[in-house]
């Protein structure tokens, strides 16, 4: 259930206007892709690009999860009368 809620909130965020700032959707991804393909060559990069994108997606979800949990804990502390960072 917990993962379903997190996935739902993540999907809402991905669909939002703010998601354009994501490293997966910004020009940062294109910069990294060009650097990697320069080093390993375009044909090798094409073979491994799905794995690279998968790793980037996993990292983004992990960062979202961590930030989301921290935000909930922070707001819970605020509602209880004080927050400690």
N, C-alpha and C positions, 0 to 999 in steps of 0.2 A: 504494500500500500504506500509506504514512504517513498519508494522509487517512482511509483506512478504519479504521486503528487509533484515530486521534483521534476519529472519528465514533462508533466503538463505545464508547470510554470516556465520551464526552459523553453518549451515549444511556443508559449505565448511571447516570451522575450524575443525569440528568433523571428517571430512574425511582426515585432514592433518596429517602429521607426528608429529607435535607438540602436538597433542591432547593426546598423551601418558602421558603427565604430568598432565592431568586432574585427580581430586580426584575420579571421577567415574571410571576411567580406571586404576588407579594406585593401588599399594598395600595398600594404605590408606583405600580404600573401604573394602578390605578384613579384615583389622584390626578392623574397626568399626563393620562390620557384626559379627565377632566372639565375640566382646565384648557385643553386643546387644543380641546375641543368648545365651551367658552365663548367662545374667541377666534374660531374660524372658523365656528361654528354647527354644529348637530348633523347637518344633511344633508350638508354638506361633509365633516365628520369621517367620516361613514359611507362616503363615497366614497373617502377616503384612508386609512382605518383599516388596511386590509391592508398598504399600503406602510409605515405607521408600525410595525406589528407586525413586518413583515419586517426593517425597519431595527433594531429592538430585538433581534430574534433574532440577526441578524448580529453586532451589537455584543456580545451575550452569548457567542456562540460564539468570537468573536475574543478576548475577555477570558479565557475558559476555556482556549483554545489557548495564550495567552501564559503564564498561570499554570501550566498543566500542563507546558509546556516548561521554565519556570524551576524548577519543583519537581523535574523529572528531572535537570536540570543540578546543582541543589543536592545532591540525594541522590547523584549520581555523584561529586561532589566530596567528600562525606562518606565514601563508600566508599573513595576514594583516600587518605584520611587527613587531610582538612581541607576546609573549605568557606569560600569567600569570598563575601560578599554584596555 
